[in-house]
Amino acid sequence: MIACFVQLLAIGVLSRKAGFGVLTTHVDGTCDVIIEYERRCQLKFDDDAEKASKAMDNRVSMAARIDDVIKRRFKTREAAVPVVGIPLPSLDRYCRGESDVPATRLGQIARACGVTCDFLIFGDVDASVSMSAPLASDIEGDVAFVPLLDVVASAGPGIENPFPATIDHLPFPKRWLAELAVPETFARLLELGGDSMEPTIRDRSICLLDTRFQTPRVEGIYALIDGKDVRIKRIGRGWEGKIVLISDNERYDSETLAGPEAEALRIAGKIVWAGGKI
């Protein structure tokens, strides 16, 4: 009797969860109730899985569109950071589809890249804006268009760039230039290649150069012209007028220049920003 009562009680609970209403007293209906309950649970599981799959597909598609418009407008994510106003780690996650994009940040990305939120979310071509179109007037007045030099400055062994010319102009907030105390006419942007300055400056980062610094006044990170090479290194003073080129990455040894080598070294400017103030 006790076993029968427990069985009926269990069936009653399952029946109510499954939405059957009042349970009949027929014990033979036990299997039918359980089967029906399991069927409905499986349907709900399949439905949830399908929704999750669609949500992931939508996130991946949107991430690809975000990454594309950022690269079209700014060349790199690092260059987009000051205008978009989103930290680089968060921007990286959005572009890789690793996290959802809050509505306000989606609006920031759309506004800075000259597209609509509808385009980023749904991929509606009619909702997009020409990537060559100027920034919105309220943004344009707040940014300076800084020359991007046709040079990849090396953090390791030099990369030959004998004639760095301007290949583009990238937007940079005027407020940030003021905070960095860099006059717009002396500001230049260049890309860094190599990992010897990590973690301070990441490989492929866009760096802001203050060209007023032609000699190292204090210890800092500088763009150096070494013959036909352009390099980015931290500079220190050694004994007897020697110059020490220092890598922030512990895997790389410092270099000491003396005599003709030290005299041939020229300073193109001081690195003051690379995704953040240096």
C-alpha positions as CSV (number, residue, x, y, z in Angstrom):
1,M,0.0,0.0,0.0
2,I,2.8,2.4,0.9
3,A,4.6,1.7,-2.3
4,C,1.5,2.2,-4.3
5,F,0.7,5.5,-2.5
6,V,4.3,6.8,-3.2
7,Q,4.0,5.8,-6.9
8,L,0.6,7.6,-7.3
9,L,2.0,10.7,-5.5
10,A,5.0,10.8,-7.9
11,I,2.7,10.4,-10.9
12,G,0.5,13.2,-9.6
13,V,3.4,15.6,-9.3
14,L,4.6,14.7,-12.8
15,S,1.1,15.0,-14.1
16,R,0.6,18.5,-12.7
17,K,4.0,19.6,-14.0
18,A,3.1,18.3,-17.5
19,G,-0.1,20.1,-17.4
20,F,-2.5,17.1,-17.4
21,G,-4.7,18.5,-14.6
22,V,-6.4,16.0,-12.3
23,L,-4.7,12.6,-12.3
24,T,-6.8,9.5,-12.8
25,T,-6.5,6.6,-10.4
26,H,-5.4,4.1,-13.0
27,V,-2.0,2.9,-12.2
28,D,-1.6,1.6,-15.7
29,G,-1.3,5.2,-16.9
30,T,2.0,5.7,-15.1
31,C,4.2,5.1,-18.1
32,D,2.1,7.3,-20.4
33,V,2.4,10.2,-18.0
34,I,6.1,9.9,-17.6
35,I,6.6,9.5,-21.4
36,E,4.5,12.5,-22.1
37,Y,6.3,14.5,-19.4
38,E,9.7,13.5,-20.9
39,R,8.5,14.3,-24.4
40,R,7.5,17.9,-23.4
41,C,10.8,18.4,-21.5
42,Q,12.7,17.3,-24.6
43,L,10.7,19.7,-26.8
44,K,11.5,22.5,-24.5
45,F,15.2,21.6,-24.4
46,D,15.3,21.4,-28.2
47,D,13.5,24.8,-28.5
48,D,16.0,26.4,-26.0
49,A,18.9,24.9,-27.9
50,E,17.6,26.2,-31.2
51,K,17.2,29.7,-29.7
52,A,20.7,29.6,-28.2
53,S,22.1,28.5,-31.6
54,K,20.4,31.3,-33.4
55,A,21.5,33.8,-30.8
56,M,25.1,32.6,-31.2
57,D,24.8,32.9,-35.0
58,N,23.5,36.4,-34.7
59,R,26.3,37.4,-32.4
60,V,29.0,36.0,-34.7
61,S,27.4,37.8,-37.7
62,M,27.2,41.0,-35.9
63,A,30.7,40.7,-34.6
64,A,32.0,40.2,-38.2
65,R,30.2,43.4,-39.2
66,I,31.5,45.4,-36.3
67,D,35.1,44.2,-37.0
68,D,34.7,45.0,-40.7
69,V,33.4,48.6,-40.3
70,I,36.1,49.4,-37.6
71,K,38.9,48.2,-40.0
72,R,37.4,50.1,-42.9
73,R,37.2,53.3,-40.9
74,F,40.2,53.1,-38.6
75,K,42.5,50.4,-40.1
76,T,43.0,48.8,-36.6
77,R,41.0,48.4,-33.4
78,E,43.7,50.3,-31.5
79,A,43.2,53.4,-33.7
80,A,39.4,53.2,-33.1
81,V,39.6,53.2,-29.3
82,P,40.0,57.0,-28.7
83,V,37.1,57.9,-31.0
84,V,34.7,55.0,-30.2
85,G,35.4,55.4,-26.5
86,I,35.4,51.7,-25.6
87,P,38.4,50.0,-24.0
88,L,40.4,47.8,-26.3
89,P,39.8,44.5,-24.4
90,S,36.1,45.0,-24.7
91,L,36.3,46.0,-28.3
92,D,38.3,42.9,-29.0
93,R,35.7,40.7,-27.4
94,Y,32.9,42.4,-29.4
95,C,34.8,41.9,-32.7
96,R,35.4,38.2,-31.9
97,G,31.8,37.6,-30.8
98,E,32.9,36.5,-27.4
99,S,30.3,38.7,-25.5
100,D,27.1,40.6,-26.1
101,V,27.4,44.3,-27.1
102,P,25.3,46.6,-24.8
103,A,23.0,48.9,-26.7
104,T,24.9,52.1,-25.7
105,R,28.2,50.7,-26.9
106,L,26.6,49.5,-30.1
107,G,25.5,53.0,-30.7
108,Q,29.0,54.3,-30.0
109,I,30.5,52.0,-32.6
110,A,27.8,52.8,-35.2
111,R,28.2,56.5,-34.6
112,A,32.0,56.5,-34.8
113,C,32.0,54.3,-37.9
114,G,29.3,56.1,-39.8
115,V,26.8,53.3,-40.0
116,T,23.5,52.6,-38.3
117,C,22.8,50.2,-35.5
118,D,20.3,48.4,-37.8
119,F,23.2,47.6,-40.2
120,L,25.4,46.2,-37.4
121,I,22.6,44.1,-36.0
122,F,20.8,42.9,-39.1
123,G,23.2,43.5,-41.9
124,D,20.7,45.6,-43.8
125,V,22.7,47.2,-46.7
126,D,20.1,49.9,-47.1
127,A,20.6,50.9,-43.5
128,S,24.4,51.3,-43.9
129,V,26.2,54.5,-44.6
130,S,29.0,54.8,-47.1
131,M,32.3,54.0,-45.4
132,S,33.9,56.9,-47.2
133,A,31.4,59.4,-45.8
134,P,32.7,61.9,-43.2
135,L,32.0,61.4,-39.6
136,A,28.9,63.0,-38.1
137,S,29.3,66.8,-37.7
138,D,29.0,66.7,-33.9
139,I,31.9,64.1,-33.9
140,E,34.0,65.8,-36.6
141,G,34.3,69.0,-34.6
142,D,35.8,67.2,-31.7
143,V,38.5,65.2,-33.5
144,A,41.8,66.1,-35.3
145,F,42.7,64.1,-38.4
146,V,46.3,63.1,-37.6
147,P,48.6,61.9,-40.5
148,L,49.3,58.2,-40.5
149,L,52.8,57.5,-41.8
150,D,53.6,54.8,-44.3
151,V,56.0,53.1,-41.9
152,V,55.9,50.1,-39.7
153,A,58.3,50.9,-36.9
154,S,60.0,47.9,-35.5
155,A,60.2,46.9,-31.9
156,G,62.9,44.4,-32.7
157,P,65.5,44.5,-35.5
158,G,64.9,47.5,-37.7
159,I,62.5,47.4,-40.7
160,E,63.7,49.4,-43.6
161,N,61.5,52.5,-44.2
162,P,63.6,55.1,-45.9
163,F,60.8,57.4,-47.0
164,P,57.9,57.5,-44.6
165,A,55.1,59.4,-46.3
166,T,51.5,60.1,-45.2
167,I,49.1,57.5,-46.5
168,D,46.0,58.4,-44.5
169,H,44.6,60.6,-41.8
170,L,42.9,59.0,-38.8
171,P,40.6,60.7,-36.3
172,F,42.0,61.4,-32.8
173,P,40.1,63.3,-30.1
174,K,41.3,66.9,-29.7
175,R,40.6,66.6,-26.0
176,W,43.1,63.7,-25.8
177,L,45.7,65.7,-27.7
178,A,45.3,68.5,-25.2
179,E,45.6,66.1,-22.2
180,L,48.8,64.7,-23.8
181,A,50.0,68.2,-24.4
182,V,50.7,67.4,-28.1
183,P,49.9,70.2,-30.6
184,E,48.0,69.0,-33.6
185,T,50.6,70.1,-36.1
186,F,53.3,68.0,-34.3
187,A,51.2,64.8,-34.0
188,R,51.8,61.8,-36.2
189,L,50.6,58.2,-36.1
190,L,52.6,55.1,-37.0
191,E,52.2,51.4,-36.6
192,L,54.5,49.2,-34.5
193,G,55.6,45.8,-35.6
194,G,57.2,43.2,-33.2
195,D,56.7,42.2,-29.6
196,S,59.8,43.5,-27.8
197,M,57.9,46.5,-26.3
198,E,55.2,44.3,-24.8
199,P,53.3,44.6,-22.5
200,T,53.6,48.4,-22.8
201,I,52.9,48.5,-26.5
202,R,51.4,45.5,-28.3
203,D,52.4,44.2,-31.7
204,R,50.5,46.0,-34.5
205,S,49.5,48.9,-32.3
206,I,49.0,52.4,-33.7
207,C,51.2,54.8,-31.8
208,L,50.9,58.6,-31.4
209,L,54.2,60.4,-32.0
210,D,55.1,63.8,-30.7
211,T,57.6,65.1,-33.3
212,R,58.8,68.0,-31.2
213,F,61.2,65.6,-29.4
214,Q,64.3,65.4,-31.6
215,T,66.6,64.6,-28.6
216,P,65.8,62.4,-25.6
217,R,65.3,64.9,-22.8
218,V,64.2,62.4,-20.2
219,E,63.9,58.6,-20.2
220,G,60.9,57.5,-22.3
221,I,59.9,55.6,-25.4
222,Y,61.0,57.1,-28.7
223,A,60.8,56.5,-32.5
224,L,64.3,56.2,-33.7
225,I,65.8,56.5,-37.1
226,D,68.8,54.2,-37.3
227,G,70.2,54.5,-40.8
228,K,67.3,53.4,-43.0
229,D,65.5,51.7,-40.1
230,V,62.7,53.1,-37.9
231,R,62.5,51.6,-34.5
232,I,60.6,52.1,-31.2
233,K,62.6,51.7,-28.1
234,R,62.9,53.0,-24.5
235,I,66.0,55.1,-24.2
236,G,68.4,55.2,-21.2
237,R,71.7,56.9,-20.7
238,G,74.8,54.8,-20.2
239,W,78.4,55.6,-19.1
240,E,80.6,58.0,-21.2
241,G,77.8,59.2,-23.4
242,K,76.6,55.8,-24.4
243,I,73.0,55.3,-25.4
244,V,71.1,52.2,-24.1
245,L,68.1,51.0,-26.1
246,I,65.8,49.1,-23.8
247,S,63.1,46.6,-24.6
248,D,60.1,46.3,-22.2
249,N,59.8,42.6,-23.0
250,E,62.1,40.7,-20.7
251,R,62.9,38.2,-23.4
252,Y,64.9,40.8,-25.2
253,D,68.3,42.2,-24.1
254,S,69.1,45.9,-24.1
255,E,71.4,47.3,-26.7
256,T,74.2,49.8,-26.0
257,L,75.3,52.2,-28.7
258,A,78.6,54.1,-28.5
259,G,80.8,56.2,-30.8
260,P,79.7,56.4,-34.5
261,E,76.6,54.2,-33.8
262,A,75.3,56.6,-31.1
263,E,76.1,59.6,-33.2
264,A,74.2,58.2,-36.2
265,L,71.0,57.6,-34.2
266,R,68.3,60.2,-34.8
267,I,65.1,60.8,-32.8
268,A,61.9,61.1,-34.9
269,G,59.8,61.9,-31.8
270,K,58.5,60.6,-28.5
271,I,55.8,57.9,-28.3
272,V,53.1,59.4,-26.0
273,W,50.1,57.1,-26.7
274,A,49.5,53.6,-27.9
275,G,46.0,52.6,-27.1
276,G,46.5,54.5,-23.8
277,K,48.9,57.1,-22.4
278,I,52.5,56.1,-22.3
